[in-house]
Amino acid sequence: MGLRRYITLTFIFALVFSCISVKAQYYDAAAGLRGGTGATVSYKKFVSHSLALEAMLGSFDYDFFGSAVLLEKHTDIDLGRVQWYWGVGPYITFARDFTGLGAMGALGLDLSFESIPLQISLDWTPRLRLAGASGRFFVDSAGVGLRYIIEY
């Protein structure tokens, strides 16, 4: 499947699922670590009942140091305090011989607990490098996040 077709299908998928109703988020802000095919410090802040901003700083794929800011849409599923989310935003990476700029996506599950201030996420974060070294699509980025809930 060509890159243009993949991006078009991803956009249609996101548009359809953004119309699903959302009850409410279970926390307002959380900070912690995300590991997997990279290691980052992460901060997530809800700006409405269903939209959150997530900032990440650290190593993507253990090769590049970088930063990303994602706008994420959260939707309840009927599994207690579990939500699924998707998002997109810009990222920048720094390597020895180039600086890369691009777009990062996110698709994942978000679990918070009522009795302890802990949030756990499991996600897939593909990236498309648009500038810097030759353009490249990274599809093998996945991770688990553990965050301390700062605000309810």
N, CA and C atoms as a LAMMPS dump frame, in Angstrom:
ITEM: TIMESTEP
0
ITEM: NUMBER OF ATOMS
456
ITEM: BOX BOUNDS ff ff ff
-5.0000000000000000e+02 5.0000000000000000e+02
-5.0000000000000000e+02 5.0000000000000000e+02
-5.0000000000000000e+02 5.0000000000000000e+02
ITEM: ATOMS id mol type element x y z
1 1 1 N 0.848 -1.165 0
2 1 2 C 0 0 0
3 1 3 C 0.899 1.235 0
4 2 1 N 0.603 2.18 -0.876
5 2 2 C 1.402 3.393 -0.984
6 2 3 C 1.21 4.292 0.222
7 3 1 N 2.171 5.156 0.434
8 3 2 C 2.14 6.063 1.578
9 3 3 C 0.934 6.989 1.507
10 4 1 N 0.624 7.505 0.342
11 4 2 C -0.526 8.403 0.2
12 4 3 C -1.826 7.687 0.57
13 5 1 N -1.98 6.464 0.128
14 5 2 C -3.186 5.698 0.437
15 5 3 C -3.261 5.402 1.933
16 6 1 N -2.118 5.07 2.55
17 6 2 C -2.072 4.797 3.985
18 6 3 C -2.487 6.035 4.785
19 7 1 N -1.963 7.197 4.411
20 7 2 C -2.303 8.439 5.113
21 7 3 C -3.786 8.763 4.929
22 8 1 N -4.316 8.565 3.727
23 8 2 C -5.736 8.819 3.473
24 8 3 C -6.615 7.904 4.322
25 9 1 N -6.295 6.618 4.369
26 9 2 C -7.08 5.679 5.175
27 9 3 C -6.987 6.009 6.662
28 10 1 N -5.805 6.408 7.126
29 10 2 C -5.638 6.79 8.525
30 10 3 C -6.485 8.004 8.849
31 11 1 N -6.519 8.978 7.961
32 11 2 C -7.33 10.182 8.166
33 11 3 C -8.813 9.835 8.224
34 12 1 N -9.287 8.988 7.316
35 12 2 C -10.7 8.591 7.318
36 12 3 C -11.037 7.842 8.604
37 13 1 N -10.177 6.928 9.032
38 13 2 C -10.373 6.189 10.287
39 13 3 C -10.489 7.154 11.464
40 14 1 N -9.579 8.122 11.531
41 14 2 C -9.58 9.084 12.623
42 14 3 C -10.827 9.951 12.597
43 15 1 N -11.271 10.368 11.428
44 15 2 C -12.447 11.205 11.308
45 15 3 C -13.701 10.467 11.765
46 16 1 N -13.851 9.219 11.35
47 16 2 C -15.017 8.43 11.737
48 16 3 C -15.061 8.222 13.245
49 17 1 N -13.939 7.841 13.85
50 17 2 C -13.928 7.552 15.272
51 17 3 C -13.923 8.8 16.143
52 18 1 N -13.628 9.959 15.572
53 18 2 C -13.685 11.181 16.374
54 18 3 C -15.127 11.6 16.648
55 19 1 N -16.076 11.023 15.93
56 19 2 C -17.481 11.366 16.119
57 19 3 C -18.135 10.561 17.239
58 20 1 N -17.448 9.595 17.807
59 20 2 C -17.997 8.787 18.887
60 20 3 C -18.083 9.632 20.149
61 21 1 N -19.171 9.5 20.897
62 21 2 C -19.343 10.325 22.1
63 21 3 C -18.397 9.88 23.212
64 22 1 N -18.061 10.828 24.048
65 22 2 C -17.132 10.597 25.143
66 22 3 C -17.811 11.004 26.434
67 23 1 N -17.67 10.191 27.484
68 23 2 C -18.282 10.516 28.766
69 23 3 C -17.456 11.562 29.503
70 24 1 N -16.266 11.223 29.945
71 24 2 C -15.387 12.163 30.65
72 24 3 C -14.044 11.502 30.865
73 25 1 N -13.023 12.314 31.076
74 25 2 C -11.728 11.754 31.411
75 25 3 C -11.715 11.418 32.894
76 26 1 N -10.785 10.588 33.319
77 26 2 C -10.709 10.15 34.709
78 26 3 C -9.648 10.9 35.494
79 27 1 N -8.849 11.72 34.83
80 27 2 C -7.836 12.535 35.497
81 27 3 C -7.59 13.76 34.626
82 28 1 N -6.956 14.796 35.204
83 28 2 C -6.691 16.018 34.439
84 28 3 C -5.253 16.103 33.938
85 29 1 N -4.296 15.643 34.748
86 29 2 C -2.896 15.738 34.34
87 29 3 C -2.098 14.601 34.973
88 30 1 N -1.113 14.101 34.22
89 30 2 C -0.255 13.019 34.71
90 30 3 C 1.133 13.152 34.082
91 31 1 N 2.146 12.773 34.837
92 31 2 C 3.531 12.833 34.348
93 31 3 C 4.242 11.536 34.698
94 32 1 N 5.142 11.104 33.819
95 32 2 C 5.868 9.877 34.101
96 32 3 C 6.797 9.48 32.984
97 33 1 N 6.995 8.168 32.846
98 33 2 C 7.944 7.607 31.89
99 33 3 C 7.221 6.731 30.878
100 34 1 N 7.776 6.695 29.668
101 34 2 C 7.263 5.818 28.619
102 34 3 C 8.448 5.054 28.058
103 35 1 N 8.331 3.741 28.045
104 35 2 C 9.4 2.892 27.526
105 35 3 C 8.867 1.959 26.464
106 36 1 N 9.758 1.31 25.771
107 36 2 C 9.392 0.389 24.695
108 36 3 C 10.475 0.422 23.658
109 37 1 N 10.149 0.92 22.456
110 37 2 C 11.165 1.067 21.418
111 37 3 C 11.85 2.428 21.524
112 38 1 N 11.842 2.981 22.705
113 38 2 C 12.489 4.244 23.041
114 38 3 C 12.243 4.491 24.517
115 39 1 N 12.764 5.589 25.033
116 39 2 C 12.547 5.936 26.435
117 39 3 C 12.335 7.44 26.523
118 40 1 N 11.169 7.842 26.997
119 40 2 C 10.854 9.26 27.08
120 40 3 C 10.235 9.607 28.424
121 41 1 N 10.349 10.88 28.771
122 41 2 C 9.598 11.474 29.867
123 41 3 C 8.331 12.019 29.223
124 42 1 N 7.197 11.823 29.89
125 42 2 C 5.922 12.19 29.282
126 42 3 C 5.069 12.989 30.255
127 43 1 N 4.355 13.977 29.721
128 43 2 C 3.393 14.759 30.504
129 43 3 C 2.119 14.867 29.685
130 44 1 N 0.978 14.479 30.273
131 44 2 C -0.306 14.538 29.585
132 44 3 C -1.252 15.435 30.366
133 45 1 N -1.884 16.387 29.666
134 45 2 C -2.812 17.331 30.275
135 45 3 C -4.073 17.387 29.434
136 46 1 N -5.234 17.141 30.064
137 46 2 C -6.502 17.243 29.357
138 46 3 C -6.879 18.713 29.214
139 47 1 N -7.283 19.088 28.002
140 47 2 C -7.722 20.456 27.74
141 47 3 C -9.237 20.524 27.592
142 48 1 N -9.895 19.376 27.517
143 48 2 C -11.357 19.26 27.525
144 48 3 C -11.681 17.856 28.015
145 49 1 N -12.962 17.481 27.981
146 49 2 C -13.334 16.147 28.461
147 49 3 C -12.75 15.025 27.621
148 50 1 N -12.506 15.279 26.348
149 50 2 C -12.019 14.2 25.492
150 50 3 C -10.692 14.49 24.804
151 51 1 N -10.166 15.703 24.929
152 51 2 C -8.912 16.044 24.253
153 51 3 C -7.795 16.299 25.254
154 52 1 N -6.63 15.718 24.971
155 52 2 C -5.464 15.9 25.831
156 52 3 C -4.266 16.3 24.983
157 53 1 N -3.371 17.058 25.587
158 53 2 C -2.071 17.346 24.995
159 53 3 C -1.046 16.47 25.705
160 54 1 N -0.203 15.803 24.947
161 54 2 C 0.863 15.002 25.536
162 54 3 C 2.201 15.472 24.987
163 55 1 N 3.11 15.787 25.893
164 55 2 C 4.46 16.194 25.517
165 55 3 C 5.429 15.077 25.893
166 56 1 N 6.331 14.746 24.98
167 56 2 C 7.326 13.703 25.217
168 56 3 C 8.717 14.254 24.93
169 57 1 N 9.675 13.874 25.749
170 57 2 C 11.062 14.295 25.575
171 57 3 C 11.946 13.1 25.895
172 58 1 N 12.821 12.736 24.965
173 58 2 C 13.703 11.599 25.221
174 58 3 C 14.192 10.964 23.948
175 59 1 N 14.389 9.672 23.994
176 59 2 C 14.944 8.917 22.887
177 59 3 C 13.837 8.174 22.147
178 60 1 N 13.734 8.405 20.842
179 60 2 C 12.813 7.656 20.001
180 60 3 C 13.61 6.539 19.346
181 61 1 N 13.214 5.317 19.533
182 61 2 C 13.886 4.135 18.969
183 61 3 C 15.328 4.001 19.432
184 62 1 N 15.704 4.623 20.524
185 62 2 C 17.052 4.579 21.095
186 62 3 C 18.125 5.09 20.145
187 63 1 N 17.748 5.705 19.019
188 63 2 C 18.726 6.218 18.07
189 63 3 C 18.819 7.733 18.098
190 64 1 N 17.69 8.388 18.315
191 64 2 C 17.63 9.836 18.204
192 64 3 C 17.06 10.43 19.479
193 65 1 N 17.594 11.577 19.887
194 65 2 C 17.016 12.332 20.981
195 65 3 C 16.006 13.282 20.359
196 66 1 N 14.852 13.412 20.991
197 66 2 C 13.855 14.276 20.38
198 66 3 C 12.743 14.675 21.312
199 67 1 N 11.789 15.373 20.721
200 67 2 C 10.636 15.878 21.452
201 67 3 C 9.416 15.815 20.543
202 68 1 N 8.249 15.613 21.133
203 68 2 C 6.998 15.585 20.377
204 68 3 C 5.889 16.155 21.243
205 69 1 N 4.909 16.757 20.601
206 69 2 C 3.697 17.226 21.273
207 69 3 C 2.525 16.71 20.455
208 70 1 N 1.656 15.928 21.1
209 70 2 C 0.519 15.317 20.408
210 70 3 C -0.797 15.839 20.959
211 71 1 N -1.766 16.024 20.087
212 71 2 C -3.144 16.283 20.481
213 71 3 C -3.86 14.95 20.378
214 72 1 N -4.432 14.471 21.495
215 72 2 C -5.013 13.128 21.542
216 72 3 C -6.503 13.184 21.868
217 73 1 N -7.27 12.396 21.153
218 73 2 C -8.719 12.252 21.366
219 73 3 C -8.959 10.967 22.145
220 74 1 N -9.563 11.082 23.34
221 74 2 C -9.842 9.935 24.201
222 74 3 C -11.316 9.57 24.132
223 75 1 N -11.592 8.265 24.118
224 75 2 C -12.96 7.759 24.055
225 75 3 C -13.105 6.597 25.024
226 76 1 N -14.186 6.615 25.815
227 76 2 C -14.451 5.523 26.758
228 76 3 C -14.797 4.245 26.012
229 77 1 N -14.377 3.123 26.59
230 77 2 C -14.848 1.816 26.145
231 77 3 C -15.412 1.13 27.385
232 78 1 N -16.233 0.156 27.212
233 78 2 C -16.919 -0.483 28.34
234 78 3 C -16.045 -1.491 29.062
235 79 1 N -14.934 -1.012 29.602
236 79 2 C -14.026 -1.851 30.387
237 79 3 C -13.57 -1.098 31.632
238 80 1 N -14.503 -0.569 32.389
239 80 2 C -14.138 0.164 33.596
240 80 3 C -13.503 1.497 33.265
241 81 1 N -12.316 1.743 33.807
242 81 2 C -11.627 3.019 33.616
243 81 3 C -10.61 2.961 32.47
244 82 1 N -10.949 2.254 31.411
245 82 2 C -10.084 2.137 30.238
246 82 3 C -10.656 3.021 29.126
247 83 1 N -9.777 3.754 28.48
248 83 2 C -10.137 4.538 27.315
249 83 3 C -9.192 4.179 26.173
250 84 1 N -9.648 4.333 24.954
251 84 2 C -8.74 4.23 23.824
252 84 3 C -8.551 5.639 23.289
253 85 1 N -7.419 5.862 22.657
254 85 2 C -7.144 7.195 22.147
255 85 3 C -6.334 7.131 20.863
256 86 1 N -6.421 8.214 20.121
257 86 2 C -5.601 8.41 18.939
258 86 3 C -5.189 9.87 18.925
259 87 1 N -4.074 10.145 18.283
260 87 2 C -3.621 11.522 18.241
261 87 3 C -2.571 11.729 17.177
262 88 1 N -2.212 12.997 16.996
263 88 2 C -1.219 13.374 16.003
264 88 3 C -0.576 14.688 16.426
265 89 1 N 0.658 14.891 15.995
266 89 2 C 1.349 16.139 16.29
267 89 3 C 2.749 16.15 15.722
268 90 1 N 3.436 17.279 15.86
269 90 2 C 4.785 17.406 15.324
270 90 3 C 5.836 16.789 16.241
271 91 1 N 6.963 16.42 15.637
272 91 2 C 8.105 15.962 16.433
273 91 3 C 9.391 16.476 15.805
274 92 1 N 10.429 16.539 16.616
275 92 2 C 11.753 16.92 16.154
276 92 3 C 12.748 15.949 16.776
277 93 1 N 13.726 15.515 15.993
278 93 2 C 14.78 14.64 16.509
279 93 3 C 16.146 15.215 16.149
280 94 1 N 17.107 14.919 16.998
281 94 2 C 18.468 15.396 16.796
282 94 3 C 19.403 14.196 16.738
283 95 1 N 20.165 14.107 15.666
284 95 2 C 21.182 13.063 15.509
285 95 3 C 22.517 13.76 15.286
286 96 1 N 23.579 12.985 15.175
287 96 2 C 24.913 13.586 14.992
288 96 3 C 25.019 14.393 13.709
289 97 1 N 24.422 13.885 12.634
290 97 2 C 24.621 14.523 11.333
291 97 3 C 23.372 15.175 10.74
292 98 1 N 22.245 15.179 11.457
293 98 2 C 21.054 15.842 10.927
294 98 3 C 20.058 16.115 12.05
295 99 1 N 19.134 17.014 11.745
296 99 2 C 17.978 17.277 12.593
297 99 3 C 16.755 16.899 11.784
298 100 1 N 15.893 16.061 12.342
299 100 2 C 14.716 15.606 11.622
300 100 3 C 13.449 16.25 12.156
301 101 1 N 12.548 16.589 11.249
302 101 2 C 11.238 17.126 11.596
303 101 3 C 10.183 16.254 10.945
304 102 1 N 9.067 16.075 11.639
305 102 2 C 8.03 15.256 11.039
306 102 3 C 6.75 15.257 11.826
307 103 1 N 5.905 14.288 11.508
308 103 2 C 4.615 14.108 12.162
309 103 3 C 4.61 12.769 12.891
310 104 1 N 4.046 12.774 14.093
311 104 2 C 3.937 11.558 14.888
312 104 3 C 2.457 11.274 15.142
313 105 1 N 2.098 10.025 15.104
314 105 2 C 0.744 9.612 15.428
315 105 3 C 0.751 8.785 16.699
316 106 1 N -0.414 8.539 17.242
317 106 2 C -0.546 7.683 18.422
318 106 3 C -1.879 6.96 18.359
319 107 1 N -1.868 5.702 18.734
320 107 2 C -3.067 4.893 18.852
321 107 3 C -2.843 3.998 20.053
322 108 1 N -3.713 4.101 21.077
323 108 2 C -3.429 3.328 22.269
324 108 3 C -4.588 3.178 23.231
325 109 1 N -4.274 2.539 24.358
326 109 2 C -5.202 2.332 25.467
327 109 3 C -4.67 3.053 26.695
328 110 1 N -5.582 3.621 27.485
329 110 2 C -5.242 4.405 28.658
330 110 3 C -6.042 3.847 29.834
331 111 1 N -5.355 3.461 30.9
332 111 2 C -5.998 2.894 32.081
333 111 3 C -5.595 3.706 33.296
334 112 1 N -6.583 4.131 34.075
335 112 2 C -6.297 4.8 35.342
336 112 3 C -7.043 4.061 36.45
337 113 1 N -6.576 4.266 37.667
338 113 2 C -7.14 3.568 38.814
339 113 3 C -7.838 4.562 39.736
340 114 1 N -8.914 4.123 40.359
341 114 2 C -9.658 4.992 41.258
342 114 3 C -8.971 5.107 42.614
343 115 1 N -8.326 4.05 43.061
344 115 2 C -7.787 4.023 44.422
345 115 3 C -6.34 4.488 44.537
346 116 1 N -5.584 4.498 43.432
347 116 2 C -4.19 4.962 43.476
348 116 3 C -3.953 5.94 42.322
349 117 1 N -3.051 6.905 42.49
350 117 2 C -2.827 7.909 41.443
351 117 3 C -1.856 7.419 40.359
352 118 1 N -2.249 6.376 39.651
353 118 2 C -1.411 5.773 38.627
354 118 3 C -2.192 5.652 37.329
355 119 1 N -1.534 5.968 36.232
356 119 2 C -2.106 5.827 34.904
357 119 3 C -1.134 4.994 34.081
358 120 1 N -1.677 4.027 33.332
359 120 2 C -0.869 3.148 32.488
360 120 3 C -1.389 3.273 31.059
361 121 1 N -0.469 3.371 30.109
362 121 2 C -0.882 3.418 28.706
363 121 3 C -0.085 2.397 27.906
364 122 1 N -0.697 1.913 26.865
365 122 2 C -0.075 1.017 25.899
366 122 3 C -0.383 1.612 24.538
367 123 1 N 0.656 1.934 23.757
368 123 2 C 0.379 2.629 22.504
369 123 3 C 1.342 2.285 21.384
370 124 1 N 0.918 2.645 20.195
371 124 2 C 1.702 2.546 18.975
372 124 3 C 1.873 3.972 18.467
373 125 1 N 3.106 4.379 18.171
374 125 2 C 3.387 5.766 17.782
375 125 3 C 4.204 5.81 16.486
376 126 1 N 3.563 5.653 15.351
377 126 2 C 4.287 5.754 14.081
378 126 3 C 4.728 7.199 13.83
379 127 1 N 5.833 7.344 13.095
380 127 2 C 6.352 8.677 12.778
381 127 3 C 6.685 8.758 11.291
382 128 1 N 6.454 9.925 10.732
383 128 2 C 6.808 10.188 9.351
384 128 3 C 7.772 11.366 9.35
385 129 1 N 9.038 11.101 8.997
386 129 2 C 10.027 12.178 8.93
387 129 3 C 9.818 12.927 7.623
388 130 1 N 9.578 14.231 7.725
389 130 2 C 9.308 15.059 6.56
390 130 3 C 10.506 15.896 6.137
391 131 1 N 11.411 16.194 7.072
392 131 2 C 12.584 17.005 6.75
393 131 3 C 13.769 16.495 7.554
394 132 1 N 14.945 16.767 7.086
395 132 2 C 16.154 16.265 7.73
396 132 3 C 16.805 15.28 6.791
397 133 1 N 17.261 14.166 7.323
398 133 2 C 17.795 13.114 6.459
399 133 3 C 16.66 12.632 5.565
400 134 1 N 16.926 11.745 4.676
401 134 2 C 15.899 11.296 3.742
402 134 3 C 14.619 10.923 4.477
403 135 1 N 13.481 11.296 3.903
404 135 2 C 12.194 10.999 4.51
405 135 3 C 12.047 9.519 4.8
406 136 1 N 11.464 9.214 5.924
407 136 2 C 11.331 7.817 6.327
408 136 3 C 10.084 7.656 7.163
409 137 1 N 9.416 6.526 7.027
410 137 2 C 8.221 6.21 7.8
411 137 3 C 8.596 5.146 8.822
412 138 1 N 8.488 5.466 10.11
413 138 2 C 8.817 4.546 11.194
414 138 3 C 7.507 3.95 11.72
415 139 1 N 7.311 2.663 11.532
416 139 2 C 6.062 2.038 11.966
417 139 3 C 6.241 1.117 13.166
418 140 1 N 7.471 0.87 13.58
419 140 2 C 7.703 -0.12 14.635
420 140 3 C 7.904 0.511 16.012
421 141 1 N 7.304 1.657 16.27
422 141 2 C 7.427 2.316 17.57
423 141 3 C 6.218 1.997 18.439
424 142 1 N 6.462 1.346 19.551
425 142 2 C 5.397 1.015 20.495
426 142 3 C 5.946 1.18 21.898
427 143 1 N 5.049 1.352 22.861
428 143 2 C 5.544 1.541 24.214
429 143 3 C 4.49 1.389 25.282
430 144 1 N 4.976 1.377 26.515
431 144 2 C 4.143 1.333 27.712
432 144 3 C 4.517 2.54 28.548
433 145 1 N 3.504 3.274 28.992
434 145 2 C 3.744 4.445 29.821
435 145 3 C 3.224 4.238 31.235
436 146 1 N 3.97 4.716 32.202
437 146 2 C 3.551 4.735 33.605
438 146 3 C 3.63 6.18 34.071
439 147 1 N 2.487 6.723 34.483
440 147 2 C 2.465 8.123 34.903
441 147 3 C 1.812 8.264 36.269
442 148 1 N 2.308 9.227 37.015
443 148 2 C 1.719 9.596 38.303
444 148 3 C 0.649 10.656 38.01
445 149 1 N -0.551 10.448 38.518
446 149 2 C -1.634 11.395 38.292
447 149 3 C -1.44 12.593 39.236
448 150 1 N -1.241 13.757 38.635
449 150 2 C -0.989 14.986 39.394
450 150 3 C -2.285 15.667 39.782
451 151 1 N -3.26 15.696 38.864
452 151 2 C -4.552 16.348 39.1
453 151 3 C -5.69 15.407 38.729
454 152 1 N -6.712 15.393 39.557
455 152 2 C -7.95 14.663 39.226
456 152 3 C -8.999 15.639 38.765
